[in-house]
Amino acid sequence: MSNEQMTISDEGAGFVTRQGEQQLGHKAPRFLPRLNVKRVGAIFLTLIVLLIFFSRTIYEHNLPRVTAVRPQTGRLSNLEVSRGIAAHAEVENIFAVVTGTVEEVLVREGEVVEEGQELLRLSFDRADAERRLADLQNSRGRISNDIQNLNLQIERLNRQIEDLMRGEDISRHSLDMLSLDLRQAQSDLRFARDAYRDIRDYYDRDDPQRRQAWREVERAQTRVQSLQLQYEETARNIERQEEESERTRHTRFADLQGEIAALQNSVSSRNLDLAGINLQEDPYRRALEDFETYAVITAPTSGTVLALNVGRGELVRDNQLMAVVGVAGEFVVEATVSLDNNFIVPGDNAELTNMSHFITGTVLNITPTAQGKTVRVGFSSDAVAPGETFDVTFQKDGETAFTLVPNGALRQDNDGFFVNQIRRRDGIMGREYYLARLPVFIGDSDNRNTAIIQGITFFEPIAHISSRAVSPGDVVVLENESDFFES
């Protein structure tokens, strides 16, 4: 076979020419083209890479995406903001000294007044003041007489105790005791007659107080007559009285001591009543001595008139409330905070702000209520008006440094508190991140962070924010991977 016959053309490499077929006398078989192994391998590898890429992308697309943080060392900062209205911290109540009529009202509610400024003008009933003073003096005499009588009774009981201590018969002195009672009754009679004479000039004959005073005189006369008869009867029968036994004497001794103690308490009580009479007499005496001064009611302090309780032409009684003045410059704001707020204590500072003022106040006291805790904050200012609304900010940094984690990173289940620690491992798609349960013991917290007492270090990244709910063991996509791991 010649080279010419078996020549393989450049265009048909691997195929027999038609001339060759004719010379061979039959049709030669046609050869298939050769496969390019390198090209096929490259295509296959490309498909594998693309498949892996899209598979990982689809896989990661379905995973929750989380942002991690590291625990930090710091102090808790407690913060709570509330609102309140400014009111005067102190008020002065103005009372009528004696009975009178309001002639003029010189101020209005809400008006700012200076100390000593005239508020009201009154006209007083001098006769009424004199009559009330006479009544008080009468009461003083009655109380003084009561005290004298009580002391006489104590004296009598002390004499009985002295006799008991000497072992003598009390009955031997019964006549003397009746003598003391008679003296007391005679003293009562003298007092009743004096009291009647004192009020006789101020009241008509048919006045109830005058009739009552005369009945007191009659009762005192009857008692003196009765005691006189009893004294005479006791004098006739004194010889027939029996001596008390020793046991009875001891019992009587204890009884006498109890009676004396009760009488002494009564004396103390009546002395207090006498002191009260003195206090009641004083304004009437001063009003009568300086009538014009007490006819003008002035502001006891600089401030704002909060209330006027009387009007022109109105009759006011002694000790009736006429006006209320808020003391200038001193204010208080009441703000409500949550019941679980335990960081605010009396003496803390609080910031009070509104469109016109920025003021630092002091926590005065804290009162728990059903809705929360009411915190009273006091402050001084000459520019604030009562009724202004303030935002009240309470903030306090802790004194101790802790390991802190964001509140959003903390989880809790039946076994207690934990955080989701971020860990890395080799998976079917390469390196992947997953969550591991890390138990922790917590302490105090504020509105941002929680103190970790035990169970965590500063080097462990923990899940903070996630695109959906996650649990320990979940595989996740770590958004800020470069903050914690090398590529």
C-alpha positions as CSV (number, residue, x, y, z in Angstrom):
1,M,0.0,0.0,0.0
2,S,1.5,3.2,-1.1
3,N,1.9,6.3,0.9
4,E,-0.4,8.1,-1.5
5,Q,-3.2,5.6,-0.9
6,M,-2.9,5.7,2.8
7,T,-2.4,9.4,3.0
8,I,-4.4,10.9,5.9
9,S,-5.3,14.4,5.1
10,D,-4.8,17.2,7.5
11,E,-8.5,17.9,7.5
12,G,-9.6,14.3,8.0
13,A,-7.1,12.9,10.3
14,G,-8.0,9.4,11.3
15,F,-10.2,8.8,8.2
16,V,-9.4,6.6,5.0
17,T,-9.6,8.5,1.7
18,R,-12.1,7.6,-1.0
19,Q,-9.2,6.6,-3.3
20,G,-8.0,4.2,-0.7
21,E,-11.5,2.7,-0.3
22,Q,-11.6,2.1,-4.1
23,Q,-8.2,0.4,-4.2
24,L,-9.2,-1.9,-1.2
25,G,-12.2,-2.9,-3.1
26,H,-14.6,-2.5,-0.1
27,K,-15.8,0.3,2.2
28,A,-13.5,0.9,5.0
29,P,-14.9,1.5,8.6
30,R,-15.2,5.2,9.7
31,F,-13.3,6.1,13.0
32,L,-15.0,8.3,15.8
33,P,-13.3,11.5,16.9
34,R,-11.0,11.3,20.0
35,L,-12.1,12.7,23.4
36,N,-10.2,15.7,24.9
37,V,-9.5,14.4,28.4
38,K,-8.2,17.7,29.7
39,R,-11.1,19.6,28.5
40,V,-13.6,17.1,30.0
41,G,-11.8,17.1,33.3
42,A,-11.8,20.9,33.5
43,I,-15.5,21.0,32.8
44,F,-16.1,18.3,35.5
45,L,-14.1,20.1,38.1
46,T,-15.9,23.4,37.3
47,L,-19.2,21.7,37.8
48,I,-18.1,20.3,41.1
49,V,-16.9,23.7,42.3
50,L,-20.1,25.4,41.2
51,L,-22.2,22.7,42.9
52,I,-20.2,23.0,46.1
53,F,-20.5,26.8,46.0
54,F,-24.2,26.8,45.4
55,S,-24.8,24.1,47.9
56,R,-23.0,26.0,50.7
57,T,-24.8,29.2,49.7
58,I,-28.1,27.5,49.9
59,Y,-27.1,25.8,53.2
60,E,-25.9,29.0,54.8
61,H,-29.0,30.9,53.6
62,N,-31.2,28.7,55.7
63,L,-29.0,29.1,58.8
64,P,-29.8,31.7,61.5
65,R,-27.4,34.7,61.4
66,V,-26.0,35.9,64.7
67,T,-23.8,38.7,65.9
68,A,-21.5,37.9,68.8
69,V,-19.9,39.9,71.6
70,R,-17.3,39.4,74.2
71,P,-17.9,39.9,77.9
72,Q,-16.6,43.2,79.2
73,T,-15.4,44.5,82.6
74,G,-17.4,47.4,83.9
75,R,-19.8,48.8,86.4
76,L,-23.6,48.6,86.2
77,S,-25.3,51.9,85.5
78,N,-28.9,52.1,86.8
79,L,-31.2,54.5,85.0
80,E,-34.9,55.3,85.3
81,V,-36.8,58.4,84.0
82,S,-40.2,59.5,85.4
83,R,-42.3,62.7,85.4
84,G,-43.6,64.9,88.2
85,I,-45.2,68.3,88.9
86,A,-43.5,70.9,91.1
87,A,-45.2,71.9,94.3
88,H,-44.2,74.0,97.3
89,A,-42.2,71.9,99.8
90,E,-43.5,73.8,102.7
91,V,-46.8,75.8,103.3
92,E,-47.9,78.2,106.0
93,N,-51.5,77.9,107.2
94,I,-53.0,81.1,108.5
95,F,-55.7,80.8,111.2
96,A,-58.0,83.4,112.7
97,V,-56.8,84.4,116.2
98,V,-60.3,85.4,117.4
99,T,-63.8,85.6,116.0
100,G,-64.4,88.4,113.5
101,T,-65.7,89.4,110.1
102,V,-63.7,89.7,106.9
103,E,-63.8,93.3,105.7
104,E,-61.3,93.1,102.8
105,V,-59.5,90.5,100.8
106,L,-56.3,92.1,99.5
107,V,-54.8,89.3,97.4
108,R,-55.9,86.5,95.0
109,E,-55.0,82.8,94.8
110,G,-51.8,82.3,92.9
111,E,-50.5,85.7,93.7
112,V,-46.8,86.0,94.8
113,V,-46.6,87.9,98.1
114,E,-43.7,89.1,100.3
115,E,-43.3,88.5,104.0
116,G,-45.4,90.9,106.0
117,Q,-47.6,91.8,103.0
118,E,-51.3,92.4,104.0
119,L,-53.6,89.6,102.9
120,L,-56.9,90.3,104.8
121,R,-58.5,92.9,107.0
122,L,-60.9,91.8,109.7
123,S,-63.1,93.5,112.2
124,F,-63.3,91.8,115.6
125,D,-66.1,91.5,118.1
126,R,-64.4,92.8,121.3
127,A,-67.3,91.8,123.5
128,D,-67.1,88.2,122.2
129,A,-63.4,88.2,122.8
130,E,-63.9,89.4,126.4
131,R,-66.7,86.8,127.0
132,R,-64.5,83.9,125.7
133,L,-61.6,85.1,127.9
134,A,-64.0,85.1,130.9
135,D,-65.1,81.5,130.0
136,L,-61.5,80.4,129.9
137,Q,-60.7,82.0,133.2
138,N,-63.7,80.3,134.7
139,S,-62.4,77.0,133.3
140,R,-59.0,77.8,134.7
141,G,-60.5,78.2,138.2
142,R,-62.5,75.0,137.9
143,I,-59.4,73.0,136.9
144,S,-57.4,74.6,139.7
145,N,-60.0,73.6,142.2
146,D,-60.1,70.0,140.8
147,I,-56.3,69.8,141.3
148,Q,-56.7,71.1,144.9
149,N,-59.3,68.5,145.6
150,L,-57.2,65.7,144.1
151,N,-54.3,66.7,146.2
152,L,-56.5,66.7,149.3
153,Q,-57.6,63.1,148.5
154,I,-53.9,62.1,148.0
155,E,-53.1,63.7,151.4
156,R,-55.9,61.7,153.1
157,L,-54.8,58.4,151.5
158,N,-51.2,59.0,152.5
159,R,-52.3,59.5,156.1
160,Q,-54.1,56.2,156.0
161,I,-51.0,54.5,154.6
162,E,-49.0,56.0,157.5
163,D,-51.4,54.6,160.0
164,L,-51.3,51.1,158.3
165,M,-47.5,51.1,158.4
166,R,-47.6,51.9,162.1
167,G,-50.2,49.1,162.5
168,E,-52.8,51.5,163.8
169,D,-56.6,51.2,163.3
170,I,-57.7,53.3,160.4
171,S,-61.1,53.7,162.0
172,R,-59.4,55.9,164.7
173,H,-58.9,58.5,162.1
174,S,-62.1,58.2,160.2
175,L,-63.4,61.3,161.9
176,D,-60.4,63.2,160.6
177,M,-61.0,61.9,157.1
178,L,-64.5,63.2,157.2
179,S,-63.2,66.5,158.4
180,L,-61.0,66.6,155.3
181,D,-64.0,65.8,153.1
182,L,-66.0,68.5,154.7
183,R,-63.2,71.0,154.1
184,Q,-63.1,69.9,150.5
185,A,-66.8,70.4,150.1
186,Q,-66.7,73.8,151.7
187,S,-63.9,74.7,149.2
188,D,-66.1,73.5,146.4
189,L,-68.9,75.7,147.6
190,R,-66.7,78.8,147.8
191,F,-65.5,78.1,144.2
192,A,-69.0,77.7,142.9
193,R,-70.1,81.0,144.4
194,D,-67.0,82.8,143.0
195,A,-67.7,81.3,139.5
196,Y,-71.2,82.4,139.7
197,R,-70.2,86.0,140.5
198,D,-67.6,86.0,137.7
199,I,-70.2,85.2,134.9
200,R,-73.1,87.0,136.4
201,D,-72.0,90.3,134.8
202,Y,-71.7,88.8,131.3
203,Y,-74.9,86.8,131.0
204,D,-78.6,87.5,131.5
205,R,-80.6,85.9,134.3
206,D,-82.2,83.4,132.0
207,D,-78.9,82.5,130.2
208,P,-78.2,78.7,130.4
209,Q,-74.6,79.2,131.6
210,R,-75.8,81.5,134.4
211,R,-78.4,79.0,135.4
212,Q,-75.9,76.2,135.3
213,A,-73.5,78.1,137.6
214,W,-76.3,78.6,140.1
215,R,-77.1,74.9,140.1
216,E,-73.4,74.3,140.9
217,V,-73.8,76.5,144.0
218,E,-76.9,74.6,145.1
219,R,-75.2,71.2,144.7
220,A,-72.2,72.4,146.7
221,Q,-74.5,73.6,149.5
222,T,-76.2,70.2,149.6
223,R,-73.0,68.3,149.8
224,V,-71.7,70.4,152.7
225,Q,-74.9,69.7,154.6
226,S,-74.7,66.0,153.9
227,L,-71.1,65.8,155.0
228,Q,-71.9,67.7,158.2
229,L,-74.6,65.1,159.1
230,Q,-72.2,62.2,158.2
231,Y,-69.5,63.8,160.4
232,E,-71.9,64.0,163.4
233,E,-73.1,60.4,162.8
234,T,-69.5,59.1,162.6
235,A,-68.6,60.9,165.8
236,R,-71.4,59.0,167.6
237,N,-70.4,55.6,166.2
238,I,-66.6,55.8,166.2
239,E,-66.3,53.7,169.3
240,R,-68.0,50.7,167.7
241,Q,-65.6,50.3,164.7
242,E,-63.6,47.1,164.6
243,E,-59.9,46.8,164.2
244,E,-58.8,45.4,160.8
245,S,-56.9,42.2,160.7
246,E,-53.3,42.0,159.6
247,R,-54.2,40.4,156.3
248,T,-56.9,43.0,155.6
249,R,-54.4,45.8,156.4
250,H,-52.0,44.5,153.8
251,T,-54.7,44.4,151.2
252,R,-55.8,47.9,152.1
253,F,-52.3,49.1,151.9
254,A,-52.1,47.9,148.2
255,D,-55.5,49.4,147.5
256,L,-54.4,52.7,148.9
257,Q,-51.3,52.8,146.8
258,G,-53.3,52.1,143.7
259,E,-55.7,54.9,144.5
260,I,-52.9,57.3,145.1
261,A,-51.3,56.4,141.7
262,A,-54.6,57.0,139.9
263,L,-55.1,60.3,141.7
264,Q,-51.6,61.4,140.8
265,N,-52.3,60.6,137.1
266,S,-55.5,62.7,137.3
267,V,-53.4,65.6,138.7
268,S,-51.0,65.4,135.8
269,S,-53.9,65.3,133.3
270,R,-55.5,68.4,134.9
271,N,-52.2,70.2,134.9
272,L,-52.0,69.6,131.1
273,D,-55.6,71.0,130.8
274,L,-54.4,74.0,132.7
275,A,-51.5,74.5,130.3
276,G,-53.9,74.3,127.4
277,I,-56.1,77.0,129.0
278,N,-53.0,79.2,129.2
279,L,-52.4,78.7,125.5
280,Q,-56.0,79.5,124.6
281,E,-56.0,82.6,126.7
282,D,-52.9,84.1,125.2
283,P,-54.3,85.1,121.7
284,Y,-57.4,86.7,123.3
285,R,-55.3,88.7,125.7
286,R,-53.0,89.9,122.9
287,A,-55.9,90.6,120.6
288,L,-57.5,92.8,123.3
289,E,-54.3,94.5,124.1
290,D,-53.3,95.3,120.5
291,F,-56.6,95.1,118.6
292,E,-55.5,97.0,115.5
293,T,-52.6,94.7,114.9
294,Y,-54.7,91.5,114.9
295,A,-57.3,93.2,112.6
296,V,-54.8,92.9,109.7
297,I,-53.7,89.4,108.5
298,T,-50.3,89.5,106.9
299,A,-48.2,86.9,105.1
300,P,-45.9,85.0,107.5
301,T,-43.4,84.4,104.8
302,S,-42.6,85.2,101.2
303,G,-44.3,82.9,98.7
304,T,-47.4,82.2,96.7
305,V,-51.0,82.3,97.9
306,L,-52.2,78.8,97.4
307,A,-55.7,79.1,98.9
308,L,-58.0,81.7,100.3
309,N,-60.6,79.9,102.5
310,V,-62.7,83.0,103.4
311,G,-64.4,85.8,101.4
312,R,-65.4,89.4,102.1
313,G,-68.2,89.7,104.6
314,E,-67.7,86.2,105.9
315,L,-67.8,85.5,109.7
316,V,-64.7,83.6,110.8
317,R,-64.3,81.8,114.1
318,D,-61.2,81.6,116.2
319,N,-58.8,78.9,114.9
320,Q,-60.6,78.8,111.5
321,L,-58.2,78.4,108.5
322,M,-58.3,81.5,106.4
323,A,-55.4,81.2,103.9
324,V,-52.5,79.0,102.8
325,V,-49.2,80.4,101.6
326,G,-46.5,78.3,99.9
327,V,-43.0,79.1,101.0
328,A,-41.0,80.7,98.2
329,G,-37.9,79.0,96.7
330,E,-38.5,75.5,98.1
331,F,-40.2,72.9,95.9
332,V,-40.8,69.2,95.8
333,V,-41.6,66.9,92.9
334,E,-43.3,63.5,93.3
335,A,-42.3,60.9,90.7
336,T,-43.4,57.3,90.4
337,V,-40.7,54.6,89.7
338,S,-41.1,50.8,89.3
339,L,-41.5,48.6,92.3
340,D,-38.3,46.6,91.5
341,N,-36.2,49.8,91.5
342,N,-33.9,49.3,94.4
343,F,-31.0,51.6,93.6
344,I,-32.7,54.9,94.6
345,V,-32.2,55.8,98.2
346,P,-32.8,59.0,100.2
347,G,-30.0,61.5,99.7
348,D,-29.4,60.6,96.1
349,N,-29.3,63.3,93.4
350,A,-31.8,63.5,90.6
351,E,-31.9,65.6,87.5
352,L,-35.1,67.6,86.8
353,T,-35.5,69.1,83.4
354,N,-38.0,70.8,81.2
355,M,-37.9,73.3,78.4
356,S,-36.9,76.1,80.8
357,H,-34.9,74.5,83.6
358,F,-32.2,72.1,84.4
359,I,-32.0,71.5,88.1
360,T,-30.3,69.0,90.5
361,G,-32.6,67.9,93.3
362,T,-32.2,65.6,96.3
363,V,-34.3,62.5,97.0
364,L,-36.1,63.2,100.3
365,N,-38.0,59.9,100.9
366,I,-39.5,56.9,99.1
367,T,-43.0,55.5,99.7
368,P,-44.1,52.1,98.2
369,T,-47.6,52.1,96.6
370,A,-49.7,49.7,94.7
371,Q,-48.7,51.3,91.4
372,G,-45.0,51.6,92.2
373,K,-42.7,53.6,94.4
374,T,-43.4,57.3,95.0
375,V,-40.1,59.3,95.2
376,R,-40.2,62.8,96.6
377,V,-37.4,65.0,95.2
378,G,-36.7,68.4,96.8
379,F,-34.9,71.3,95.3
380,S,-34.5,75.1,95.6
381,S,-35.1,77.6,92.9
382,D,-36.3,81.2,92.6
383,A,-37.3,80.7,88.9
384,V,-39.6,77.7,89.2
385,A,-43.4,78.2,89.5
386,P,-45.6,75.7,91.2
387,G,-47.4,73.4,88.7
388,E,-44.4,73.1,86.3
389,T,-43.9,69.6,84.9
390,F,-40.4,68.0,85.0
391,D,-38.7,65.0,83.6
392,V,-37.0,63.4,86.6
393,T,-33.9,61.3,85.8
394,F,-32.5,58.9,88.4
395,Q,-29.1,57.4,87.5
396,K,-26.4,55.7,89.6
397,D,-23.2,53.9,88.6
398,G,-22.2,50.9,90.8
399,E,-19.1,51.0,92.9
400,T,-17.9,47.5,92.1
401,A,-16.6,46.2,88.7
402,F,-18.1,43.0,87.3
403,T,-17.9,40.8,84.2
404,L,-20.8,42.2,82.2
405,V,-22.8,40.7,79.3
406,P,-25.6,42.4,77.4
407,N,-29.1,41.5,78.7
408,G,-30.0,40.3,75.3
409,A,-27.3,37.6,75.4
410,L,-28.7,36.0,78.6
411,R,-31.0,33.0,78.4
412,Q,-32.8,30.9,80.9
413,D,-34.3,27.4,81.0
414,N,-35.3,24.9,83.7
415,D,-31.6,24.4,84.6
416,G,-31.0,28.1,85.2
417,F,-29.3,31.0,83.3
418,F,-26.9,30.4,80.5
419,V,-25.3,32.1,77.4
420,N,-24.8,30.7,73.9
421,Q,-21.1,30.4,73.4
422,I,-19.9,30.6,69.7
423,R,-17.6,27.6,68.8
424,R,-16.0,26.6,65.4
425,R,-15.6,23.1,63.9
426,D,-15.0,21.3,60.6
427,G,-18.3,20.3,59.0
428,I,-19.4,18.7,55.7
429,M,-19.3,22.1,54.1
430,G,-16.0,23.2,55.7
431,R,-15.6,25.2,58.8
432,E,-18.8,26.1,60.5
433,Y,-20.0,27.8,63.8
434,Y,-22.3,26.4,66.3
435,L,-23.8,27.3,69.7
436,A,-22.8,25.7,72.9
437,R,-24.7,26.1,76.2
438,L,-22.5,27.8,78.8
439,P,-24.1,27.9,82.3
440,V,-23.6,31.1,84.3
441,F,-24.4,32.6,87.7
442,I,-25.8,36.1,87.5
443,G,-25.8,39.1,89.9
444,D,-27.4,42.5,89.6
445,S,-28.3,44.1,86.3
446,D,-29.2,47.5,84.8
447,N,-31.2,48.4,81.7
448,R,-28.3,47.3,79.4
449,N,-26.0,44.7,81.1
450,T,-26.1,41.9,83.7
451,A,-23.2,41.0,86.0
452,I,-21.9,37.5,85.7
453,I,-20.6,36.1,89.0
454,Q,-19.3,32.8,87.8
455,G,-19.1,30.7,84.6
456,I,-17.6,32.9,81.9
457,T,-14.3,34.5,80.9
458,F,-13.4,37.5,78.7
459,F,-12.2,35.4,75.8
460,E,-15.4,33.5,75.0
461,P,-17.6,35.1,72.2
462,I,-21.3,34.7,73.0
463,A,-24.3,35.1,70.8
464,H,-26.0,38.5,71.3
465,I,-28.4,39.2,68.3
466,S,-29.8,36.6,66.0
467,S,-32.1,36.7,63.0
468,R,-34.4,34.1,64.6
469,A,-34.7,32.0,67.7
470,V,-31.7,29.8,68.4
471,S,-30.9,27.0,70.8
472,P,-27.7,25.4,72.0
473,G,-26.4,23.0,69.3
474,D,-27.7,25.1,66.4
475,V,-25.3,25.8,63.5
476,V,-25.2,29.5,62.7
477,V,-23.7,32.1,60.4
478,L,-21.5,34.4,62.4
479,E,-21.9,37.9,61.0
480,N,-18.8,39.5,62.7
481,E,-16.5,36.5,62.3
482,S,-13.4,38.5,61.8
483,D,-13.8,40.1,65.3
484,F,-13.1,36.7,67.0
485,F,-11.6,34.2,64.5
486,E,-8.9,34.1,61.9
487,S,-9.9,33.2,58.4
